[in-house]
Amino acid sequence: MEGAARVLVHLSRGGARPQRAAFLQSVTGHFCAPHEDTALVSAGLDCGRLVLADHSFPGSTSVLLQRPPFCPMKLLAEPQTATLPAELRGRGVDVGVAVLLQTSDRRVLLTRRAPGLSIFPNIWVPPGGHVEPDEQLLEVGLRELQEETGLRLEPGAVSWRMLGLWESVFPPRLSRGLPCRHHIVAYLLLLAKETHQQLEARMQPDESEVSAYAWLEPPVLESIVAAGDVAESLGQVPSHLPATVRVTELSGGQAQATELPTATLLNTAPAHGEDVERVSTGTKFALQLWLDTTAK
């Protein structure tokens, strides 16, 4: 993304003209009190930028914006920010899209990021990626879904809505290093008209981005959300869940069904040391919103 045209976050309060969010600025913190981590904002794409505001504007959607309590941008101290390269501090905040694809039989697709990726390797997430200039959010979601999984869905084949916005920083904790990436991720819910078996038959995942995928059922997803991501712990499987879940591993152009310990998906982000295979904190945020939506 260095040197490339990017869609960046711009912020507005009290009707003022939107100003670009700085890389080191907590976007969520711009709209909430220091001790809080959520804010209700109006969001919309405008002329190659994502505008977030505390007031509605033409084309905007009211949506929840959230950061984790351990967000590095919330906790950075001045001596730490002074050590970051000037070009990094001047980058701005990038915009991404991730899609929760719900099938007609109420499964949700999660993918495990390839181990060679520089950002969040081996972490379970929905398909997603950067917003490019002149793209709409649904276009981004469908493009990334096809690029990562080979699954092509036409806009008319799905209904969709925005679930929420997540402030994502990498590394996710200051204990693992100073920030080098800063995004606002728009999570979209896509409702497909087909079952997960029908969709899986058309998948051809890109192994450079995806090392495994799984179609997860609501009881497992509920337990993933309930595990949270504040306390440091290895996953403990509730008694009503099976010990393993079916996933498809990708290697050498081959796809093979296997069993993954359910506990792996219930891991939380370690406060110190190396990261572990787990579902990302932002994904848990989106799944909670999905559960809230389906409960209505």
N, C-alpha and C positions, 0 to 999 in steps of 0.2 A: 504493500500500500504506500510505501514511501514514494513521494513525488507524483503519485497518481491522483486523478480527480476523485474526490470523495464527497459523500454526503455527510455533513457535520451537524451537530446539535446547536441550535440557537435558542436563547432564553429570553423571555419577556415577562415583566411584572408591572402591574398597574397600567397596562395599555401602552407602555413604552415600546419603542422600536426594538425588535429582537437583536440581541448581541450574541456573538459566537461564544459558546462555553469554552473556557480554558481547560487544557488537558488536566491540570492539577486541581480543578474546581470540582467539588462534589455537586453533581447536577441535582440530586435529590435534596441535598442540604440547602440548595438555593430556594426551595419551596417549603421547607419544614423547619421546625425548631431543632437546635443542635442535638438534643437528646432523642429525637424521633428519627425514624428511617423510612417513613412512607409519606406520600403526598398525593392528593388528587389534582391532576393537571389536565389542561386541554392540549391535545397534540394534533399536529397535521404537517404534511409535507408541502413545502412551498419553495419553488424556484431552487431546487437542489439542496434543500436544507430541511432538517426536522425541527420544527418550531414547537417549543413547550412553553406554556403560559399559564398564569393563574386566572385567566379569563378566557371565555370562548371567543373564537374568531371564525370567519368563513371557512368551512370545510374541516373544522376541528372536531375531535372526538374527546369526550371526557373519559379519562382512564387513570388507573392507579399506577404510580411510579414508586419503585422501592429499591433500596440498597440493602446489602447484608449489614448486620451490626458491626462486623469486622472489616467493613469497606476501607481499603487503604486511603482513599481520598478523604475519608472522614477523620482518619487517625494520623495522617502525615504531620510531622513537625517541621518547622522552618529549616533546621540544619539538614534534614533529609532532602527537602526540595531543592536546596542550594547545590546538591551534588549531582542533580540530574542534568543531562546535556541540554543546552539551550534549544536545539532543534526539536527535542522531545517535548519540552515545556510549551513550545509554540504550535504543537500539532493540532490542538482542538480535540473534541470528543467525536468519535466515529459512530455511525448508525448501523445496526445489524437487524436482521429479521430471523426468527426461528419459528417453525410451524409444528404445532401439535396436530397430527393427522389422526382423526378419530374415524374408525371404520363403522360400517352399518351394524356390526356385531360388537361394538363398543370396546374395541381394542385401540391402544395408542402406540404409535411407532416411536421407539427410541433407538438411537445409534451410538455405538462406542467409537470415539474419535481414534484415528490411527495413532500408533505409538510414535511415529516419526514427526508428528505435527509439533510445531513450536509452542502453540497455545493450547492449554488444557488437553494434553495427550492422555489417552486411556480413560477419558471421562465420558459418561453416558449423557447424551443430550438429544434434543430433537434436531432434525435437519435444519440448517440455516447458514447465513453468511452475510457479507456486506451488502449494503444498498449502493447501487451504482447510479450516477446522474441520470435523471429523467425516468427512473423506475418508480412505479407505485408499489406499495407494500405487498399486495397479493402477487404481483409479478415477481418480486424478489423471492417470496416464499416458494412459489411454484418452480422457479428457475433453480433455486438451491436444492429443492427436493429432487428434481430431475438430475442435476449434476452429481449429487452425492449418492443417490439410490438407483438412478435409472428409471424411476417411476414418473411417467409423464401424465399429468392431469390437466385437462383444459379448464379455464376459469369457469365455464358453465357447468362443469361436472361436480363442483363443490360449492357448498355455502360456507361463509366464513365470517369471522368477527375478530376484532382485536381483544385479547385477553388482558394484557397489561404491559408495562414497560419496566425493564430491569437494568439497573446500573451495574455493569460488569467491568471488573478491573483484573488484569493479569500482571504478575502473580496475584492470586486472590487474597493473600495475607502478607503483611509487611514482614513477618518472620521468614518468608521465602524470598525476599528481595524487594527492591523498589519497583514501582509500576513502570511497565513498558507498553501497555495497551489499555485503552479506556474507551468503552462503548456504552451506548444505550441500546438495548436489545428490545425490539417490539415482538412480543409473542402473539402469534395468530393461531386461532383455532380453525382448522379445516375439517368440515364434515363431508366425508366421502359417502357415496351411495353404494359402494361395494364392500364385501367382506375382506378380512385381512388375507384370506387364502387367495382370493381373486387378485388383490393388489400385489401380493408377494410373487405370484406367477409372472408378473411383468417386470420385476425388479432386476437390475444389473448394477449393483453398488460399485462405487469407485474405491478400490482398496487403498489408494493414496490418501483418502480422507476418512474412510470407514473401515473398521476392523471387525465389527459384528453389529447385528441388529436384533431387535426383539419386539414382538407385538404383545404388549402387556395388558392384563385385565385389571378392572377397577380395584379388586381387593389388594393386589400388589401395589398399585399406584397409590392407594390410600395409605398403605404402610410406609411407602417411600416418603410421602409428605409428613406423616406422623413422626418419622425419625428425626426431622428437623436438620439443622446444620450448625447449631451453636455449641452444643456439648461435644467434646471429642470422644468418640466411641466407635468401636467396630460394630457392625450391624448385628442386632439380636432379632431373630425371626419370631414373630408372634405365632402362637400355637395354631391359629386357624389357617396359616399359610403353608404351602408345601416347602420342603427344604431346598428345592431347586426350581428354576424357571427355564423354559425352553428358549434358547437363543440360537442364532445362526452365525457361525464363525466363518470369516472369509480369509483365505490364504491361497496364494498362487493361482488365482483365478477360479478357485473352487469354493463352493458354499456348502457347509456341513452343519447339520443340526446337532446341537449338543446341549448339555445341562449346565447352567451357571448357578452357583450357590445363591439363594435368595438374599442371604446376608450381605453379599457384595453390593447389592443395590441399595442396602440400608446403611452403608457406611457414611460417616460424616467427615467433613473436611478437617484433617488434623491441624492443630494450632502450630505445631512445630514439625520439622523433619520433612521427609519426602511425602508427596501426596499419595493417595491410594485410589484404586478403581472405585468409582462411586457415581451417583447421579449428581449433576451439578446443582449448586444452590439456586441458581436462576431457574433451572428446570423444575425444582421443587416449588418455587414461587408460582410458576405457570401452572403446574399440576394442581396446586391448591385452588387457584382461580378456576381451573377447569372443573374441579369437583364442586365448587360453589355454583358454577353455571349449570351443571347437570343435575344438581339437587333441586333446582327451582322448578 
